[in-house]
Amino acid sequence: MTKSELIAWLAAANPHLYQRDVERIVTTIFDEITNALAVGDRVELRGFGAFSVKQRGARIGRNPRTGESVQVSEKFIPYFKTGKQIRDKLNSGS
Amino acid sequence: MSGKTVTRAQLGQAVYQEVGLSRNESAELLESVLAEMSSALARGETVKISSFGSFSVRQKGQRIGRNPKTGEEVPILPRKVLVFRPSQVLKSRINERMRPVVPPQE
């Protein structure tokens, strides 16, 4: 499923809404999550999961081709922890 | 980092402010989106949200685990797990704001 398929599904389920509003709804949801993470906030959606930002410290990396050492500066990565409800749903079938 | 937690309430509020619908309907639409994503994942589909990331289901095989308290061996049954791969756009958004003053070397 892609974002456009998600939008198409939501539009079909809500025929009273304009297509452009449905697009804005879906876009707003992911933009808000992105904005929250960009300022270091956590986003917790009970049942679905929680998004947070984890810090990776600076380290000495190595160029695998030349073996040369390179300084890798610290960075932040988005992290998603699956919610209990969806985890159970994935494993209920088989 | 401000360390706040954003929940459904704030996401629903953002949808409410963005589109001219009632608060109630905005919250319901947010719920529909999450429910539909969950259903697609439960069917084994990958959910790809451009410029955000993709969610996919990975099958894990059985392995032997150990109860850390008693040292007892217990089998961990085969199961499905959800993995999120953030997009390049999301990764760079997170790093640009949190590390504004590191000039790139080279």
N, CA and C atoms of all chains as a GROMACS GRO file, in nm:
protein
  600
    1MET      N    1   0.084  -0.119   0.000
    1MET     CA    2   0.000   0.000   0.000
    1MET      C    3   0.088   0.125   0.000
    2THR      N    4   0.059   0.217  -0.087
    2THR     CA    5   0.135   0.342  -0.092
    2THR      C    6   0.051   0.454  -0.032
    3LYS      N    7   0.113   0.570  -0.018
    3LYS     CA    8   0.040   0.684   0.036
    3LYS      C    9  -0.080   0.718  -0.053
    4SER      N   10  -0.061   0.712  -0.186
    4SER     CA   11  -0.174   0.746  -0.274
    4SER      C   12  -0.286   0.642  -0.265
    5GLU      N   13  -0.250   0.517  -0.242
    5GLU     CA   14  -0.354   0.414  -0.223
    5GLU      C   15  -0.428   0.435  -0.092
    6LEU      N   16  -0.356   0.479   0.008
    6LEU     CA   17  -0.418   0.509   0.137
    6LEU      C   18  -0.517   0.625   0.122
    7ILE      N   19  -0.477   0.726   0.047
    7ILE     CA   20  -0.564   0.841   0.020
    7ILE      C   21  -0.687   0.796  -0.059
    8ALA      N   22  -0.666   0.713  -0.160
    8ALA     CA   23  -0.777   0.664  -0.244
    8ALA      C   24  -0.876   0.584  -0.158
    9TRP      N   25  -0.821   0.502  -0.066
    9TRP     CA   26  -0.907   0.422   0.021
    9TRP      C   27  -0.989   0.512   0.114
   10LEU      N   28  -0.924   0.612   0.173
   10LEU     CA   29  -0.992   0.702   0.265
   10LEU      C   30  -1.099   0.785   0.193
   11ALA      N   31  -1.069   0.824   0.070
   11ALA     CA   32  -1.166   0.900  -0.011
   11ALA      C   33  -1.288   0.814  -0.042
   12ALA      N   34  -1.264   0.687  -0.076
   12ALA     CA   35  -1.375   0.597  -0.109
   12ALA      C   36  -1.461   0.569   0.015
   13ALA      N   37  -1.396   0.564   0.133
   13ALA     CA   38  -1.470   0.537   0.256
   13ALA      C   39  -1.546   0.661   0.305
   14ASN      N   40  -1.509   0.778   0.254
   14ASN     CA   41  -1.573   0.903   0.295
   14ASN      C   42  -1.616   0.984   0.173
   15PRO      N   43  -1.718   0.937   0.102
   15PRO     CA   44  -1.756   1.001  -0.025
   15PRO      C   45  -1.803   1.146  -0.010
   16HIS      N   46  -1.836   1.188   0.115
   16HIS     CA   47  -1.880   1.326   0.133
   16HIS      C   48  -1.764   1.425   0.139
   17LEU      N   49  -1.640   1.375   0.141
   17LEU     CA   50  -1.525   1.466   0.149
   17LEU      C   51  -1.465   1.492   0.010
   18TYR      N   52  -1.409   1.612  -0.004
   18TYR     CA   53  -1.338   1.643  -0.128
   18TYR      C   54  -1.206   1.565  -0.131
   19GLN      N   55  -1.170   1.524  -0.250
   19GLN     CA   56  -1.042   1.454  -0.269
   19GLN      C   57  -0.925   1.535  -0.212
   20ARG      N   58  -0.926   1.666  -0.239
   20ARG     CA   59  -0.810   1.746  -0.194
   20ARG      C   60  -0.805   1.755  -0.041
   21ASP      N   61  -0.921   1.749   0.025
   21ASP     CA   62  -0.921   1.748   0.172
   21ASP      C   63  -0.867   1.616   0.226
   22VAL      N   64  -0.905   1.508   0.160
   22VAL     CA   65  -0.855   1.377   0.202
   22VAL      C   66  -0.702   1.373   0.190
   23GLU      N   67  -0.652   1.429   0.080
   23GLU     CA   68  -0.506   1.436   0.062
   23GLU      C   69  -0.442   1.516   0.173
   24ARG      N   70  -0.505   1.628   0.208
   24ARG     CA   71  -0.448   1.714   0.314
   24ARG      C   72  -0.452   1.645   0.449
   25ILE      N   73  -0.555   1.568   0.475
   25ILE     CA   74  -0.566   1.496   0.602
   25ILE      C   75  -0.448   1.400   0.617
   26VAL      N   76  -0.428   1.319   0.514
   26VAL     CA   77  -0.322   1.218   0.520
   26VAL      C   78  -0.184   1.284   0.527
   27THR      N   79  -0.165   1.386   0.445
   27THR     CA   80  -0.036   1.457   0.445
   27THR      C   81  -0.009   1.522   0.580
   28THR      N   82  -0.113   1.584   0.639
   28THR     CA   83  -0.098   1.649   0.769
   28THR      C   84  -0.053   1.552   0.877
   29ILE      N   85  -0.110   1.432   0.876
   29ILE     CA   86  -0.075   1.334   0.979
   29ILE      C   87   0.075   1.304   0.976
   30PHE      N   88   0.127   1.273   0.856
   30PHE     CA   89   0.269   1.238   0.849
   30PHE      C   90   0.359   1.360   0.866
   31ASP      N   91   0.314   1.476   0.822
   31ASP     CA   92   0.392   1.599   0.842
   31ASP      C   93   0.403   1.632   0.991
   32GLU      N   94   0.293   1.614   1.064
   32GLU     CA   95   0.295   1.643   1.207
   32GLU      C   96   0.389   1.551   1.282
   33ILE      N   97   0.388   1.424   1.245
   33ILE     CA   98   0.480   1.329   1.308
   33ILE      C   99   0.624   1.372   1.279
   34THR      N  100   0.649   1.406   1.152
   34THR     CA  101   0.783   1.449   1.111
   34THR      C  102   0.827   1.574   1.188
   35ASN      N  103   0.738   1.672   1.198
   35ASN     CA  104   0.771   1.796   1.268
   35ASN      C  105   0.802   1.772   1.416
   36ALA      N  106   0.723   1.684   1.477
   36ALA     CA  107   0.746   1.654   1.619
   36ALA      C  108   0.884   1.590   1.637
   37LEU      N  109   0.916   1.493   1.551
   37LEU     CA  110   1.045   1.424   1.561
   37LEU      C  111   1.160   1.521   1.534
   38ALA      N  112   1.138   1.615   1.443
   38ALA     CA  113   1.243   1.710   1.406
   38ALA      C  114   1.282   1.800   1.524
   39VAL      N  115   1.190   1.823   1.618
   39VAL     CA  116   1.227   1.901   1.737
   39VAL      C  117   1.258   1.811   1.856
   40GLY      N  118   1.266   1.681   1.830
   40GLY     CA  119   1.308   1.588   1.935
   40GLY      C  120   1.195   1.532   2.019
   41ASP      N  121   1.070   1.560   1.981
   41ASP     CA  122   0.957   1.505   2.056
   41ASP      C  123   0.934   1.359   2.018
   42ARG      N  124   0.861   1.291   2.105
   42ARG     CA  125   0.818   1.155   2.080
   42ARG      C  126   0.675   1.160   2.029
   43VAL      N  127   0.634   1.064   1.949
   43VAL     CA  128   0.495   1.057   1.905
   43VAL      C  129   0.443   0.921   1.945
   44GLU      N  130   0.342   0.919   2.033
   44GLU     CA  131   0.292   0.791   2.080
   44GLU      C  132   0.149   0.771   2.036
   45LEU      N  133   0.126   0.668   1.958
   45LEU     CA  134  -0.008   0.635   1.910
   45LEU      C  135  -0.044   0.498   1.964
   46ARG      N  136  -0.110   0.497   2.080
   46ARG     CA  137  -0.146   0.373   2.148
   46ARG      C  138  -0.209   0.272   2.052
   47GLY      N  139  -0.161   0.150   2.059
   47GLY     CA  140  -0.216   0.045   1.975
   47GLY      C  141  -0.141   0.032   1.844
   48PHE      N  142  -0.091   0.146   1.794
   48PHE     CA  143  -0.019   0.144   1.667
   48PHE      C  144   0.132   0.136   1.693
   49GLY      N  145   0.182   0.233   1.766
   49GLY     CA  146   0.324   0.232   1.798
   49GLY      C  147   0.373   0.369   1.838
   50ALA      N  148   0.500   0.380   1.867
   50ALA     CA  149   0.556   0.508   1.909
   50ALA      C  150   0.680   0.541   1.828
   51PHE      N  151   0.687   0.666   1.784
   51PHE     CA  152   0.804   0.713   1.711
   51PHE      C  153   0.888   0.796   1.807
   52SER      N  154   1.019   0.776   1.802
   52SER     CA  155   1.107   0.858   1.884
   52SER      C  156   1.238   0.880   1.809
   53VAL      N  157   1.321   0.963   1.866
   53VAL     CA  158   1.449   0.995   1.803
   53VAL      C  159   1.560   0.939   1.891
   54LYS      N  160   1.650   0.864   1.830
   54LYS     CA  161   1.762   0.810   1.907
   54LYS      C  162   1.890   0.874   1.858
   55GLN      N  163   1.980   0.893   1.953
   55GLN     CA  164   2.107   0.955   1.921
   55GLN      C  165   2.214   0.849   1.897
   56ARG      N  166   2.289   0.867   1.790
   56ARG     CA  167   2.403   0.779   1.765
   56ARG      C  168   2.527   0.865   1.786
   57GLY      N  169   2.612   0.823   1.875
   57GLY     CA  170   2.730   0.901   1.907
   57GLY      C  171   2.830   0.908   1.793
   58ALA      N  172   2.922   1.002   1.804
   58ALA     CA  173   3.028   1.014   1.705
   58ALA      C  174   3.116   0.890   1.714
   59ARG      N  175   3.171   0.847   1.605
   59ARG     CA  176   3.257   0.728   1.608
   59ARG      C  177   3.362   0.737   1.498
   60ILE      N  178   3.460   0.652   1.510
   60ILE     CA  179   3.560   0.643   1.404
   60ILE      C  180   3.513   0.534   1.308
   61GLY      N  181   3.480   0.572   1.187
   61GLY     CA  182   3.441   0.475   1.088
   61GLY      C  183   3.560   0.440   1.001
   62ARG      N  184   3.536   0.349   0.908
   62ARG     CA  185   3.646   0.309   0.822
   62ARG      C  186   3.594   0.299   0.679
   63ASN      N  187   3.667   0.353   0.589
   63ASN     CA  188   3.630   0.339   0.449
   63ASN      C  189   3.657   0.194   0.412
   64PRO      N  190   3.553   0.118   0.380
   64PRO     CA  191   3.573  -0.026   0.358
   64PRO      C  192   3.662  -0.055   0.237
   65ARG      N  193   3.669   0.038   0.145
   65ARG     CA  194   3.750   0.012   0.026
   65ARG      C  195   3.900   0.036   0.052
   66THR      N  196   3.929   0.148   0.121
   66THR     CA  197   4.069   0.183   0.140
   66THR      C  198   4.122   0.147   0.278
   67GLY      N  199   4.029   0.119   0.373
   67GLY     CA  200   4.072   0.088   0.509
   67GLY      C  201   4.106   0.212   0.588
   68GLU      N  202   4.090   0.327   0.528
   68GLU     CA  203   4.123   0.455   0.589
   68GLU      C  204   4.022   0.489   0.701
   69SER      N  205   4.071   0.547   0.811
   69SER     CA  206   3.981   0.587   0.919
   69SER      C  207   3.916   0.720   0.886
   70VAL      N  208   3.787   0.731   0.915
   70VAL     CA  209   3.719   0.859   0.898
   70VAL      C  210   3.636   0.890   1.022
   71GLN      N  211   3.631   1.017   1.055
   71GLN     CA  212   3.552   1.060   1.170
   71GLN      C  213   3.405   1.068   1.127
   72VAL      N  214   3.317   0.995   1.197
   72VAL     CA  215   3.174   1.005   1.169
   72VAL      C  216   3.113   1.084   1.285
   73SER      N  217   3.051   1.197   1.255
   73SER     CA  218   2.998   1.280   1.364
   73SER      C  219   2.867   1.221   1.417
   74GLU      N  220   2.826   1.269   1.532
   74GLU     CA  221   2.704   1.214   1.594
   74GLU      C  222   2.583   1.245   1.507
   75LYS      N  223   2.486   1.157   1.513
   75LYS     CA  224   2.366   1.182   1.435
   75LYS      C  225   2.243   1.128   1.507
   76PHE      N  226   2.128   1.168   1.458
   76PHE     CA  227   2.002   1.130   1.520
   76PHE      C  228   1.922   1.047   1.421
   77ILE      N  229   1.863   0.939   1.469
   77ILE     CA  230   1.784   0.857   1.379
   77ILE      C  231   1.643   0.837   1.434
   78PRO      N  232   1.544   0.834   1.345
   78PRO     CA  233   1.408   0.808   1.390
   78PRO      C  234   1.393   0.660   1.421
   79TYR      N  235   1.317   0.631   1.525
   79TYR     CA  236   1.300   0.493   1.569
   79TYR      C  237   1.151   0.468   1.590
   80PHE      N  238   1.104   0.352   1.551
   80PHE     CA  239   0.964   0.316   1.569
   80PHE      C  240   0.953   0.190   1.653
   81LYS      N  241   0.874   0.198   1.758
   81LYS     CA  242   0.849   0.080   1.839
   81LYS      C  243   0.704   0.037   1.815
   82THR      N  244   0.688  -0.086   1.771
   82THR     CA  245   0.555  -0.137   1.738
   82THR      C  246   0.465  -0.144   1.861
   83GLY      N  247   0.341  -0.104   1.846
   83GLY     CA  248   0.245  -0.111   1.954
   83GLY      C  249   0.199  -0.254   1.979
   84LYS      N  250   0.153  -0.279   2.100
   84LYS     CA  251   0.115  -0.414   2.139
   84LYS      C  252  -0.001  -0.467   2.054
   85GLN      N  253  -0.099  -0.380   2.032
   85GLN     CA  254  -0.218  -0.423   1.960
   85GLN      C  255  -0.186  -0.470   1.817
   86ILE      N  256  -0.101  -0.394   1.747
   86ILE     CA  257  -0.068  -0.430   1.609
   86ILE      C  258   0.022  -0.554   1.608
   87ARG      N  259   0.107  -0.565   1.710
   87ARG     CA  260   0.195  -0.683   1.720
   87ARG      C  261   0.109  -0.809   1.735
   88ASP      N  262   0.006  -0.800   1.818
   88ASP     CA  263  -0.084  -0.914   1.836
   88ASP      C  264  -0.162  -0.943   1.709
   89LYS      N  265  -0.202  -0.837   1.640
   89LYS     CA  266  -0.280  -0.853   1.518
   89LYS      C  267  -0.198  -0.925   1.409
   90LEU      N  268  -0.069  -0.894   1.403
   90LEU     CA  269   0.018  -0.957   1.303
   90LEU      C  270   0.030  -1.106   1.328
   91ASN      N  271   0.022  -1.146   1.454
   91ASN     CA  272   0.047  -1.286   1.488
   91ASN      C  273  -0.079  -1.366   1.521
   92SER      N  274  -0.194  -1.303   1.502
   92SER     CA  275  -0.316  -1.375   1.537
   92SER      C  276  -0.358  -1.475   1.430
   93GLY      N  277  -0.324  -1.444   1.304
   93GLY     CA  278  -0.369  -1.529   1.194
   93GLY      C  279  -0.306  -1.666   1.193
   94SER      N  280  -0.175  -1.672   1.169
   94SER     CA  281  -0.111  -1.802   1.154
   94SER      C  282  -0.037  -1.842   1.281
   95MET      N  283   1.653   1.908   2.252
   95MET     CA  284   1.530   1.826   2.256
   95MET      C  285   1.436   1.881   2.362
   96SER      N  286   1.310   1.892   2.326
   96SER     CA  287   1.215   1.941   2.424
   96SER      C  288   1.155   1.826   2.504
   97GLY      N  289   1.164   1.703   2.450
   97GLY     CA  290   1.122   1.587   2.525
   97GLY      C  291   0.973   1.573   2.551
   98LYS      N  292   0.891   1.637   2.471
   98LYS     CA  293   0.746   1.623   2.488
   98LYS      C  294   0.698   1.498   2.415
   99THR      N  295   0.578   1.453   2.450
   99THR     CA  296   0.518   1.342   2.377
   99THR      C  297   0.393   1.389   2.308
  100VAL      N  298   0.390   1.367   2.177
  100VAL     CA  299   0.274   1.402   2.097
  100VAL      C  300   0.184   1.279   2.090
  101THR      N  301   0.055   1.299   2.109
  101THR     CA  302  -0.038   1.186   2.106
  101THR      C  303  -0.144   1.206   1.999
  102ARG      N  304  -0.237   1.112   1.993
  102ARG     CA  305  -0.351   1.123   1.901
  102ARG      C  306  -0.419   1.258   1.910
  103ALA      N  307  -0.435   1.309   2.034
  103ALA     CA  308  -0.508   1.435   2.054
  103ALA      C  309  -0.446   1.547   1.970
  104GLN      N  310  -0.313   1.561   1.977
  104GLN     CA  311  -0.247   1.669   1.901
  104GLN      C  312  -0.252   1.645   1.751
  105LEU      N  313  -0.239   1.517   1.710
  105LEU     CA  314  -0.246   1.488   1.566
  105LEU      C  315  -0.387   1.518   1.514
  106GLY      N  316  -0.487   1.480   1.593
  106GLY     CA  317  -0.625   1.508   1.556
  106GLY      C  318  -0.650   1.658   1.547
  107GLN      N  319  -0.591   1.731   1.641
  107GLN     CA  320  -0.601   1.877   1.643
  107GLN      C  321  -0.539   1.938   1.516
  108ALA      N  322  -0.425   1.885   1.475
  108ALA     CA  323  -0.359   1.935   1.354
  108ALA      C  324  -0.446   1.912   1.231
  109VAL      N  325  -0.510   1.795   1.225
  109VAL     CA  326  -0.599   1.766   1.112
  109VAL      C  327  -0.719   1.861   1.115
  110TYR      N  328  -0.769   1.885   1.237
  110TYR     CA  329  -0.883   1.975   1.255
  110TYR      C  330  -0.850   2.116   1.206
  111GLN      N  331  -0.730   2.163   1.238
  111GLN     CA  332  -0.691   2.298   1.198
  111GLN      C  333  -0.662   2.310   1.049
  112GLU      N  334  -0.620   2.200   0.990
  112GLU     CA  335  -0.580   2.202   0.849
  112GLU      C  336  -0.700   2.194   0.756
  113VAL      N  337  -0.801   2.117   0.795
  113VAL     CA  338  -0.916   2.095   0.709
  113VAL      C  339  -1.041   2.144   0.785
  114GLY      N  340  -1.137   2.197   0.714
  114GLY     CA  341  -1.255   2.252   0.781
  114GLY      C  342  -1.358   2.149   0.824
  115LEU      N  343  -1.316   2.053   0.905
  115LEU     CA  344  -1.409   1.952   0.955
  115LEU      C  345  -1.422   1.963   1.106
  116SER      N  346  -1.520   1.896   1.163
  116SER     CA  347  -1.536   1.901   1.309
  116SER      C  348  -1.420   1.828   1.376
  117ARG      N  349  -1.400   1.861   1.503
  117ARG     CA  350  -1.295   1.793   1.580
  117ARG      C  351  -1.317   1.643   1.583
  118ASN      N  352  -1.447   1.610   1.602
  118ASN     CA  353  -1.482   1.470   1.610
  118ASN      C  354  -1.449   1.393   1.484
  119GLU      N  355  -1.490   1.451   1.371
  119GLU     CA  356  -1.464   1.384   1.244
  119GLU      C  357  -1.314   1.378   1.215
  120SER      N  358  -1.241   1.484   1.251
  120SER     CA  359  -1.096   1.485   1.231
  120SER      C  360  -1.031   1.369   1.307
  121ALA      N  361  -1.075   1.352   1.431
  121ALA     CA  362  -1.020   1.243   1.512
  121ALA      C  363  -1.055   1.107   1.453
  122GLU      N  364  -1.178   1.095   1.403
  122GLU     CA  365  -1.219   0.968   1.342
  122GLU      C  366  -1.140   0.936   1.216
  123LEU      N  367  -1.112   1.040   1.137
  123LEU     CA  368  -1.035   1.018   1.014
  123LEU      C  369  -0.893   0.974   1.046
  124LEU      N  370  -0.834   1.033   1.149
  124LEU     CA  371  -0.700   0.991   1.192
  124LEU      C  372  -0.703   0.843   1.231
  125GLU      N  373  -0.808   0.807   1.304
  125GLU     CA  374  -0.823   0.668   1.348
  125GLU      C  375  -0.837   0.574   1.228
  126SER      N  376  -0.915   0.617   1.128
  126SER     CA  377  -0.933   0.535   1.006
  126SER      C  378  -0.801   0.510   0.936
  127VAL      N  379  -0.719   0.616   0.929
  127VAL     CA  380  -0.589   0.602   0.862
  127VAL      C  381  -0.503   0.499   0.933
  128LEU      N  382  -0.496   0.509   1.067
  128LEU     CA  383  -0.414   0.414   1.144
  128LEU      C  384  -0.469   0.272   1.132
  129ALA      N  385  -0.603   0.261   1.136
  129ALA     CA  386  -0.665   0.128   1.127
  129ALA      C  387  -0.640   0.065   0.991
  130GLU      N  388  -0.648   0.146   0.886
  130GLU     CA  389  -0.626   0.091   0.751
  130GLU      C  390  -0.480   0.050   0.730
  131MET      N  391  -0.389   0.129   0.786
  131MET     CA  392  -0.248   0.091   0.777
  131MET      C  393  -0.225  -0.041   0.852
  132SER      N  394  -0.285  -0.054   0.970
  132SER     CA  395  -0.271  -0.178   1.048
  132SER      C  396  -0.326  -0.298   0.973
  133SER      N  397  -0.443  -0.279   0.908
  133SER     CA  398  -0.503  -0.390   0.835
  133SER      C  399  -0.416  -0.433   0.718
  134ALA      N  400  -0.362  -0.335   0.646
  134ALA     CA  401  -0.276  -0.368   0.532
  134ALA      C  402  -0.154  -0.448   0.581
  135LEU      N  403  -0.098  -0.406   0.694
  135LEU     CA  404   0.018  -0.477   0.749
  135LEU      C  405  -0.020  -0.617   0.795
  136ALA      N  406  -0.138  -0.630   0.854
  136ALA     CA  407  -0.184  -0.762   0.898
  136ALA      C  408  -0.206  -0.856   0.779
  137ARG      N  409  -0.240  -0.799   0.663
  137ARG     CA  410  -0.253  -0.881   0.541
  137ARG      C  411  -0.116  -0.914   0.483
  138GLY      N  412  -0.012  -0.860   0.541
  138GLY     CA  413   0.123  -0.887   0.495
  138GLY      C  414   0.176  -0.786   0.395
  139GLU      N  415   0.098  -0.680   0.372
  139GLU     CA  416   0.140  -0.578   0.277
  139GLU      C  417   0.244  -0.485   0.338
  140THR      N  418   0.326  -0.425   0.253
  140THR     CA  419   0.418  -0.321   0.296
  140THR      C  420   0.344  -0.189   0.279
  141VAL      N  421   0.358  -0.099   0.375
  141VAL     CA  422   0.295   0.032   0.364
  141VAL      C  423   0.405   0.136   0.340
  142LYS      N  424   0.400   0.197   0.222
  142LYS     CA  425   0.505   0.293   0.186
  142LYS      C  426   0.447   0.434   0.182
  143ILE      N  427   0.500   0.519   0.267
  143ILE     CA  428   0.454   0.657   0.271
  143ILE      C  429   0.571   0.743   0.220
  144SER      N  430   0.553   0.799   0.102
  144SER     CA  431   0.666   0.871   0.041
  144SER      C  432   0.708   0.989   0.128
  145SER      N  433   0.834   1.013   0.134
  145SER     CA  434   0.902   1.115   0.214
  145SER      C  435   0.882   1.098   0.366
  146PHE      N  436   0.826   0.985   0.406
  146PHE     CA  437   0.817   0.954   0.550
  146PHE      C  438   0.892   0.825   0.580
  147GLY      N  439   0.846   0.715   0.519
  147GLY     CA  440   0.914   0.589   0.542
  147GLY      C  441   0.826   0.473   0.505
  148SER      N  442   0.876   0.352   0.523
  148SER     CA  443   0.793   0.237   0.491
  148SER      C  444   0.789   0.140   0.609
  149PHE      N  445   0.670   0.079   0.623
  149PHE     CA  446   0.647  -0.020   0.727
  149PHE      C  447   0.636  -0.154   0.658
  150SER      N  448   0.707  -0.254   0.706
  150SER     CA  449   0.691  -0.385   0.646
  150SER      C  450   0.691  -0.492   0.754
  151VAL      N  451   0.644  -0.609   0.716
  151VAL     CA  452   0.633  -0.719   0.810
  151VAL      C  453   0.743  -0.819   0.779
  152ARG      N  454   0.815  -0.857   0.882
  152ARG     CA  455   0.924  -0.952   0.863
  152ARG      C  456   0.893  -1.077   0.945
  153GLN      N  457   0.918  -1.193   0.883
  153GLN     CA  458   0.896  -1.320   0.950
  153GLN      C  459   1.023  -1.358   1.025
  154LYS      N  460   1.007  -1.389   1.154
  154LYS     CA  461   1.123  -1.431   1.232
  154LYS      C  462   1.112  -1.579   1.262
  155GLY      N  463   1.222  -1.651   1.250
  155GLY     CA  464   1.220  -1.794   1.276
  155GLY      C  465   1.228  -1.825   1.425
  156GLN      N  466   1.210  -1.952   1.458
  156GLN     CA  467   1.220  -1.993   1.598
  156GLN      C  468   1.365  -1.988   1.644
  157ARG      N  469   1.387  -1.948   1.767
  157ARG     CA  470   1.523  -1.954   1.823
  157ARG      C  471   1.514  -1.985   1.972
  158ILE      N  472   1.627  -2.023   2.027
  158ILE     CA  473   1.629  -2.054   2.170
  158ILE      C  474   1.664  -1.929   2.248
  159GLY      N  475   1.578  -1.893   2.337
  159GLY     CA  476   1.606  -1.780   2.424
  159GLY      C  477   1.638  -1.832   2.562
  160ARG      N  478   1.663  -1.740   2.652
  160ARG     CA  479   1.699  -1.782   2.787
  160ARG      C  480   1.632  -1.687   2.885
  161ASN      N  481   1.572  -1.742   2.985
  161ASN     CA  482   1.516  -1.658   3.090
  161ASN      C  483   1.633  -1.598   3.167
  162PRO      N  484   1.651  -1.467   3.161
  162PRO     CA  485   1.771  -1.408   3.220
  162PRO      C  486   1.776  -1.423   3.372
  163LYS      N  487   1.662  -1.442   3.433
  163LYS     CA  488   1.662  -1.454   3.578
  163LYS      C  489   1.702  -1.595   3.623
  164THR      N  490   1.643  -1.696   3.556
  164THR     CA  491   1.669  -1.833   3.600
  164THR      C  492   1.773  -1.906   3.516
  165GLY      N  493   1.806  -1.849   3.399
  165GLY     CA  494   1.903  -1.915   3.313
  165GLY      C  495   1.843  -2.028   3.233
  166GLU      N  496   1.715  -2.049   3.251
  166GLU     CA  497   1.643  -2.157   3.186
  166GLU      C  498   1.626  -2.130   3.035
  167GLU      N  499   1.644  -2.233   2.955
  167GLU     CA  500   1.626  -2.217   2.810
  167GLU      C  501   1.479  -2.227   2.774
  168VAL      N  502   1.432  -2.131   2.694
  168VAL     CA  503   1.292  -2.137   2.649
  168VAL      C  504   1.289  -2.109   2.499
  169PRO      N  505   1.209  -2.185   2.424
  169PRO     CA  506   1.202  -2.160   2.281
  169PRO      C  507   1.124  -2.031   2.254
  170ILE      N  508   1.175  -1.948   2.163
  170ILE     CA  509   1.101  -1.831   2.119
  170ILE      C  510   1.038  -1.871   1.986
  171LEU      N  511   0.907  -1.871   1.985
  171LEU     CA  512   0.834  -1.923   1.869
  171LEU      C  513   0.851  -1.833   1.746
  172PRO      N  514   0.834  -1.890   1.626
  172PRO     CA  515   0.841  -1.808   1.506
  172PRO      C  516   0.732  -1.702   1.512
  173ARG      N  517   0.762  -1.582   1.470
  173ARG     CA  518   0.661  -1.475   1.479
  173ARG      C  519   0.686  -1.370   1.372
  174LYS      N  520   0.589  -1.283   1.358
  174LYS     CA  521   0.602  -1.173   1.263
  174LYS      C  522   0.629  -1.044   1.338
  175VAL      N  523   0.719  -0.965   1.286
  175VAL     CA  524   0.746  -0.836   1.349
  175VAL      C  525   0.732  -0.725   1.246
  176LEU      N  526   0.697  -0.608   1.297
  176LEU     CA  527   0.681  -0.491   1.211
  176LEU      C  528   0.810  -0.410   1.214
  177VAL      N  529   0.860  -0.376   1.098
  177VAL     CA  530   0.979  -0.291   1.094
  177VAL      C  531   0.949  -0.162   1.019
  178PHE      N  532   1.004  -0.054   1.069
  178PHE     CA  533   0.987   0.077   1.006
  178PHE      C  534   1.121   0.121   0.950
  179ARG      N  535   1.123   0.155   0.822
  179ARG     CA  536   1.245   0.210   0.763
  179ARG      C  537   1.219   0.356   0.730
  180PRO      N  538   1.283   0.447   0.800
  180PRO     CA  539   1.260   0.588   0.773
  180PRO      C  540   1.315   0.627   0.636
  181SER      N  541   1.249   0.720   0.572
  181SER     CA  542   1.297   0.766   0.441
  181SER      C  543   1.414   0.861   0.462
  182GLN      N  544   1.487   0.883   0.356
  182GLN     CA  545   1.600   0.975   0.358
  182GLN      C  546   1.554   1.116   0.399
  183VAL      N  547   1.436   1.154   0.350
  183VAL     CA  548   1.381   1.287   0.380
  183VAL      C  549   1.359   1.302   0.532
  184LEU      N  550   1.299   1.200   0.593
  184LEU     CA  551   1.272   1.205   0.737
  184LEU      C  552   1.404   1.209   0.815
  185LYS      N  553   1.500   1.127   0.775
  185LYS     CA  554   1.629   1.125   0.844
  185LYS      C  555   1.698   1.261   0.836
  186SER      N  556   1.694   1.324   0.719
  186SER     CA  557   1.764   1.451   0.710
  186SER      C  558   1.688   1.562   0.783
  187ARG      N  559   1.553   1.554   0.785
  187ARG     CA  560   1.476   1.654   0.862
  187ARG      C  561   1.515   1.648   1.010
  188ILE      N  562   1.532   1.528   1.061
  188ILE     CA  563   1.565   1.512   1.203
  188ILE      C  564   1.705   1.564   1.234
  189ASN      N  565   1.796   1.545   1.141
  189ASN     CA  566   1.932   1.590   1.166
  189ASN      C  567   1.955   1.737   1.142
  190GLU      N  568   1.882   1.796   1.049
  190GLU     CA  569   1.904   1.939   1.020
  190GLU      C  570   1.864   2.027   1.139
  191ARG      N  571   1.752   1.989   1.205
  191ARG     CA  572   1.702   2.072   1.313
  191ARG      C  573   1.779   2.050   1.442
  192MET      N  574   1.828   1.927   1.462
  192MET     CA  575   1.888   1.897   1.591
  192MET      C  576   2.036   1.926   1.594
  193ARG      N  577   2.094   1.952   1.480
  193ARG     CA  578   2.238   1.974   1.476
  193ARG      C  579   2.265   2.089   1.381
  194PRO      N  580   2.220   2.208   1.418
  194PRO     CA  581   2.223   2.317   1.321
  194PRO      C  582   2.362   2.372   1.291
  195VAL      N  583   2.458   2.354   1.382
  195VAL     CA  584   2.586   2.421   1.360
  195VAL      C  585   2.705   2.328   1.344
  196VAL      N  586   2.695   2.228   1.260
  196VAL     CA  587   2.814   2.150   1.231
  196VAL      C  588   2.843   2.163   1.081
  197PRO      N  589   2.940   2.246   1.047
  197PRO     CA  590   2.969   2.262   0.904
  197PRO      C  591   3.025   2.132   0.848
  198PRO      N  592   2.980   2.091   0.732
  198PRO     CA  593   3.031   1.966   0.675
  198PRO      C  594   3.180   1.977   0.645
  199GLN      N  595   3.252   1.871   0.675
  199GLN     CA  596   3.396   1.867   0.643
  199GLN      C  597   3.412   1.841   0.494
  200GLU      N  598   3.527   1.860   0.442
  200GLU     CA  599   3.565   1.840   0.303
  200GLU      C  600   3.513   1.952   0.213
   0.00000   0.00000   0.00000
